[in-house]
Structure formats: structure tokens, C-alpha cells
């Protein structure tokens, strides 16, 4: 029998409120709490405990405080990636953030895609779709990146935008939903 965790990792429909999944989240929540509560001078760019739980976090990557994350192992940061204060990454699937990408304050990245059937949604059935953000991308503050989106290298996403579809390399998008400028 396949566990809910295995289903999530495979991109299949799964129940998000499962004891194994809960235990994994709790471990990460504790590390994120320590990251957020540490003095910046003691925390460094990423709290050491949090860094060990991430899929990839080179020494040149930085995550500011008031950060929120679900699983950690699905977050892959490139060299020089920067997440400003208050970012939320719901990494139920792989989230890649390329090198030298800057993510503005309070930006939210979602991988969870809840079921369209209200009965299944009520049973907390969802699937996880990856998010890929290329290198040298600039995402303005309070943007929302939805499940399954890819943002190409060198793109710019305006502050407050809701990105519902892929963004081509070098494109500039803004609005709700985000549209090419």
C-alpha cells in the first residue's frame, strides 16, 4: 500500500492530514521557528538547523525572518537566491529558485492543488504540483505563485501579482492574474 507521503511525492492525489505527513511538517516547523526567532547576527543567512533540512541551500543563499515552510526537502535554492522577509513556501512538491533570484517580501509560493470535487476537497484530498523559478528572476513583494507554474530566467513579476500561468524567460508580468506588460 502506498503511503500518503509517497502519493504526495509522486504528484498523485493524497490526503494532506496524515500522521506521517504531520510528523514531517512538525520537524520543519520547529526548525523554521528557530530560524525566525534567532537574532539575525546569530542566525546568519539561513539558520543552520533549517539549512540541513532543505533540498539545496548553498552558503550564498539567504532567507530572511518571518519565513514559513512546510517540508524543507522540496526547496532547492540556487547560489545567491534571496527570499525577503515574510515569504511563504508551501513546498508539497519541488520548488526550485534559481541563482541570483530575488523574491520580495511576503511573496507566497504554493504547490498544493486542492481537489475540484467538493466531497473530496472536504476529505482534504489534494495533489502537489512543482514550481520552478529560473535564475536572475525578480519577484516583487506580495506576489503569489500558484501550483505548477514555471517562471523563466531573467523574468520580472510585479509586486502583488498573482501568477497563474508560466512566465517566459525575460518577460515582465503584473496584475491579477499576471499578464505580460
N, C-alpha and C positions, 0 to 999 in steps of 0.2 A: 504494500500500500504506500502510495506517495504522500509525504507529509505536506502540510500547508506551506511550509517553508520551501520545500522542493518545487511545489507548484508556482509559488511566487517567483523563485529564481528562474524558472523555465518560461515565465511570461503567460502562464495559464491562469484561469480564474481560480481564486483561493479565498478562504475566509481570513480576514486580516486580524481577527481577535482570537488567536490561537495561543495556547500556553508556551510553545516553543518560540513563536514569533515575539510574544510579550517578553520573554526572558532575554532575548537578543536586544530588544529595544531598551529594556531597563539598564543593561550594561552600558549601552551607548549614552543613554540619558544621564547616567552618573558621570561619565567622562565629560560630556558637554557641560554639565553643571559645574564641574571643577574648572573647565576652560573659561566659562563665563564669570565665575566668582574669583578667579585668581587675579592678583594685581598684574596689570599689563607688564610691569618690569620683571615679574616672576614667570608669567605665562610664556613670554616670547611670542613668536609668530603664530604658533599653534601649541596648545598645552601638550606636553609630552605624552600623557596618557591618551588623549584624543588622537594624536598623530599615529599611535600604534594601531588604532582601530580602523583607520582609513585605508581604502584600497591603494591609494598612492598619494603621498604628500611630501614632495621634495622640500628641502630646507628653505628654499626661496619662496614657497607658498605662504600666504598669510590669511588667517581667518580672525576677524575682529570679534569682540564680545557680543553678547546677547544673541548668539547663534543658536539655531535649532537643527537637529539632525535625527533621523530615525535609526539607521542601521550601520552607517560608517563604512563598512567594507565595500559598499557600492559607489562611494565617492572617490573619484580619481582626479587629482589636481595636477596641472602642469607647472613647470618652472615659472615662478613669478606670478602665479594666479593669485588674485586678491578678492576676498569676499568682505565687503564693508559691514558695518555694524547692523545687527538685527536680521541677517539673512536666514532664510528657512529653506532647507533642502530635505524634501521628503523622498529619500532615496530607496524606495522599494524596488527599483530597478537601477541599472548602472547610470550614473551621472558623471559625464566627463566634462571637465572645464580645462580648456587649453592654456598653453603657456602665454603669459603676459596678458591674460584676460582680466578685466576689471569689472566686478559686479557691485552695483550701487547698493546703498543702504536699504534695508527692508525688502530686498528682492526675494521672491519666492519661486522655488523650482519644485514642481510636482511630478511624480511618476505614477501615482495611484489613479487608476481609471475605474470609477465605480460602475457597477452593472446598470444597464438601462432598464431592466425589468425591475419594477418596484418591489416585488416579493423577494427576489434575490438580493437586491440592494439592501433591503431590510434585514437580510441574513448576513450582512456585512461582506458580501461577495464582491471582490474587485480583482483587477489584474494590474500588473506593473509594466509600464512602457518606458524605455530608456530616454534620456535627454542627453544630447551631445551639443556642447558649446565649443566652437573652434578656438584657435589661437588669435590673439590680438583683438578680441571682441570687447566692446564696451557696452555694458547694460546699465542704463540709468536707474536711479533709485525707485523702489516700489514697483518694479516691473514684475509680472507674473509669467512664468514659462510653464506651459501645460504639458501633459504627458505625451511622449513620442516625438517631441519637437527637436529638430537639428538647426543650430544657428551656425552659419558658415564663418570661416576665417575672416577677420577684419570687419565684420558687421557691426552696426551700431543699433541698439534698441533704446528708444526714447524712454525717459522716466515715466512711470505709471502705465506703460503699455502692457497689454495682455497678448502674449504671443501664442496663437492657436495653431499656426502652421509653420513649416520650415522657412528659414530666412536664408537667402542665397549669400554666398561669400561677398563681402564688400557692400552689401545692401544696407540702407538706413530705413528702419521701420519705426512707426509710432502709432499710438492710438489703441482703441478697444473696439474690435480686435485690431491688432497691429497691422498696418498696411505700409507698403513701400512708399517712401517720400519722393 
